[in-house]
Amino acid sequence: MLKKQRQKNIHYFDTTNLRKQLRDEELKIYNAQAYKQEDLVMYLIADFDERTASPSMLWNKMNSLGRRIPLTSVRRAMSVLTRDGHLVKTSRQRQGEYGKSEYMWKRVTNNYQYS
């Protein structure tokens, strides 16, 4: 059921306003990349205490594993996963990568289906 629901939602955020110019094949590629990023967030967040992490914590973990993903893409993935009920934003905060406070998110589902 989650797999079908996930395919209906757009996971690629068109921040450059190119959606009308993209071919269907390109949009499918961008959505597939977004799914992989979401999978990585769900996989890595399980390694943190209480399955709770901030975007910067996950981004740093990805970088240490050689995965060069923009921090904004990590934030996008976390937003989609929150929207879909897999993560929940907590009231806890920590200092982020650029010195600003950022919230922590917690993994709340065990039935996540990886792409």
C-alpha positions, 0 to 999 in steps of 0.5 A: 500500500505504501509503495502505491501511495508513494508513486502517486506523490511527486518527490522531486521538488522543482525549485528551478521551475523546469518541470514544463521543460523536462521530458517524462524520462528526466522527471522519472530520473529525478524522482528516482534520485529523490526516492534514493535520498529518502531511502538513505535518510530512513536507513541512516536515521536508525543508526542515531540515538533514539532514531533521532537526528537533524538534517545536518547530522544526516548530511554529515553522516552521508558525507563521511560515507562518500555520498555527496548530497546537498543539504537542501536535498536532505531537508527535502527528503525529510520533509517528504518523509514527514508528510508521508508519516515516516518521520516526526519533527520533535521539539528538540533542537541542536546547532546546525552546520552553519551555526543556526539552530535546527530541529531534530526528527525521529523515525516513527515507522518500522514498515517503511518500504525501500525503493 
